[in-house]
Amino acid sequence: MTEMLALRDVHACYGDLQALCGVNLDVNENEIVALIGSNGAGKSTLLKVISGLLPLTSGTISFLGKRIDRLSPEGIAVAG
Protein backbone atom coordinates (compact mmCIF):
# COMPACT_ATOMS: atom_id res chain seq x y z
CA MET A 1 0.00 0.00 0.00
CA THR A 2 1.28 3.46 -0.92
CA GLU A 3 1.79 5.92 1.93
CA MET A 4 0.09 9.17 0.95
CA LEU A 5 0.56 11.31 4.06
CA ALA A 6 3.02 10.80 6.92
CA LEU A 7 3.39 12.92 10.06
CA ARG A 8 6.36 12.20 12.32
CA ASP A 9 6.76 13.62 15.82
CA VAL A 10 4.80 16.78 14.96
CA HIS A 11 4.78 19.58 17.53
CA ALA A 12 3.01 22.94 17.14
CA CYS A 13 2.39 25.93 19.40
CA TYR A 14 0.17 28.99 19.63
CA GLY A 15 2.64 31.37 21.23
CA ASP A 16 3.70 29.75 24.52
CA LEU A 17 0.82 27.23 24.45
CA GLN A 18 1.86 23.82 23.12
CA ALA A 19 -1.11 22.57 21.07
CA LEU A 20 0.37 19.41 19.50
CA CYS A 21 3.00 17.22 21.11
CA GLY A 22 4.59 14.31 19.23
CA VAL A 23 1.79 13.49 16.77
CA ASN A 24 2.40 10.57 14.39
CA LEU A 25 -0.06 9.70 11.62
CA ASP A 26 0.00 7.61 8.45
CA VAL A 27 -2.64 7.77 5.74
CA ASN A 28 -2.28 5.18 3.00
CA GLU A 29 -3.74 5.18 -0.50
CA ASN A 30 -7.46 4.25 -0.58
CA GLU A 31 -7.86 4.69 3.18
CA ILE A 32 -10.51 6.79 4.85
CA VAL A 33 -9.32 8.30 8.13
CA ALA A 34 -11.45 10.04 10.74
CA LEU A 35 -9.94 12.43 13.26
CA ILE A 36 -12.04 12.48 16.42
CA GLY A 37 -11.60 13.98 19.86
CA SER A 38 -13.09 16.30 22.41
CA ASN A 39 -13.12 20.09 22.17
CA GLY A 40 -9.61 21.46 22.48
CA ALA A 41 -7.93 18.14 21.65
CA GLY A 42 -6.07 19.57 18.64
CA LYS A 43 -8.10 18.36 15.65
CA SER A 44 -8.34 21.74 13.93
CA THR A 45 -4.76 22.57 14.87
CA LEU A 46 -3.55 19.36 13.24
CA LEU A 47 -5.40 20.22 10.02
CA LYS A 48 -3.94 23.74 10.09
CA VAL A 49 -0.44 22.29 10.47
CA ILE A 50 -0.95 19.80 7.61
CA SER A 51 -2.26 22.56 5.33
CA GLY A 52 0.59 24.94 6.23
CA LEU A 53 -1.58 27.55 7.96
CA LEU A 54 0.23 26.98 11.28
CA PRO A 55 3.99 26.31 11.29
CA LEU A 56 5.49 23.26 12.95
CA THR A 57 7.63 23.71 16.02
CA SER A 58 9.33 20.41 15.16
CA GLY A 59 8.70 17.19 13.27
CA THR A 60 8.06 16.42 9.61
CA ILE A 61 5.11 16.10 7.25
CA SER A 62 5.48 14.22 3.97
CA PHE A 63 3.06 13.79 1.07
CA LEU A 64 3.84 11.02 -1.41
CA GLY A 65 7.33 10.75 0.06
CA LYS A 66 8.19 14.45 -0.32
CA ARG A 67 8.40 16.84 2.62
CA ILE A 68 5.71 19.52 2.57
CA ASP A 69 6.16 21.02 6.04
CA ARG A 70 8.40 23.79 4.70
CA LEU A 71 6.03 24.77 1.87
CA SER A 72 3.54 27.64 1.91
CA PRO A 73 -0.17 26.78 2.01
CA GLU A 74 -0.28 27.52 -1.72
CA GLY A 75 2.68 25.20 -2.35
CA ILE A 76 0.98 22.43 -0.37
CA ALA A 77 -2.21 22.86 -2.41
CA VAL A 78 -0.22 22.63 -5.66
CA ALA A 79 1.49 19.46 -4.36
CA GLY A 80 -1.93 17.84 -4.09
C-alpha positions as CSV (number, residue, x, y, z in Angstrom):
1,M,0.0,0.0,0.0
2,T,1.3,3.5,-0.9
3,E,1.8,5.9,1.9
4,M,0.1,9.2,0.9
5,L,0.6,11.3,4.1
6,A,3.0,10.8,6.9
7,L,3.4,12.9,10.1
8,R,6.4,12.2,12.3
9,D,6.8,13.6,15.8
10,V,4.8,16.8,15.0
11,H,4.8,19.6,17.5
12,A,3.0,22.9,17.1
13,C,2.4,25.9,19.4
14,Y,0.2,29.0,19.6
15,G,2.6,31.4,21.2
16,D,3.7,29.8,24.5
17,L,0.8,27.2,24.4
18,Q,1.9,23.8,23.1
19,A,-1.1,22.6,21.1
20,L,0.4,19.4,19.5
21,C,3.0,17.2,21.1
22,G,4.6,14.3,19.2
23,V,1.8,13.5,16.8
24,N,2.4,10.6,14.4
25,L,-0.1,9.7,11.6
26,D,0.0,7.6,8.5
27,V,-2.6,7.8,5.7
28,N,-2.3,5.2,3.0
29,E,-3.7,5.2,-0.5
30,N,-7.5,4.3,-0.6
31,E,-7.9,4.7,3.2
32,I,-10.5,6.8,4.9
33,V,-9.3,8.3,8.1
34,A,-11.5,10.0,10.7
35,L,-9.9,12.4,13.3
36,I,-12.0,12.5,16.4
37,G,-11.6,14.0,19.9
38,S,-13.1,16.3,22.4
39,N,-13.1,20.1,22.2
40,G,-9.6,21.5,22.5
41,A,-7.9,18.1,21.7
42,G,-6.1,19.6,18.6
43,K,-8.1,18.4,15.7
44,S,-8.3,21.7,13.9
45,T,-4.8,22.6,14.9
46,L,-3.5,19.4,13.2
47,L,-5.4,20.2,10.0
48,K,-3.9,23.7,10.1
49,V,-0.4,22.3,10.5
50,I,-0.9,19.8,7.6
51,S,-2.3,22.6,5.3
52,G,0.6,24.9,6.2
53,L,-1.6,27.5,8.0
54,L,0.2,27.0,11.3
55,P,4.0,26.3,11.3
56,L,5.5,23.3,13.0
57,T,7.6,23.7,16.0
58,S,9.3,20.4,15.2
59,G,8.7,17.2,13.3
60,T,8.1,16.4,9.6
61,I,5.1,16.1,7.3
62,S,5.5,14.2,4.0
63,F,3.1,13.8,1.1
64,L,3.8,11.0,-1.4
65,G,7.3,10.8,0.1
66,K,8.2,14.5,-0.3
67,R,8.4,16.8,2.6
68,I,5.7,19.5,2.6
69,D,6.2,21.0,6.0
70,R,8.4,23.8,4.7
71,L,6.0,24.8,1.9
72,S,3.5,27.6,1.9
73,P,-0.2,26.8,2.0
74,E,-0.3,27.5,-1.7
75,G,2.7,25.2,-2.3
76,I,1.0,22.4,-0.4
77,A,-2.2,22.9,-2.4
78,V,-0.2,22.6,-5.7
79,A,1.5,19.5,-4.4
80,G,-1.9,17.8,-4.1
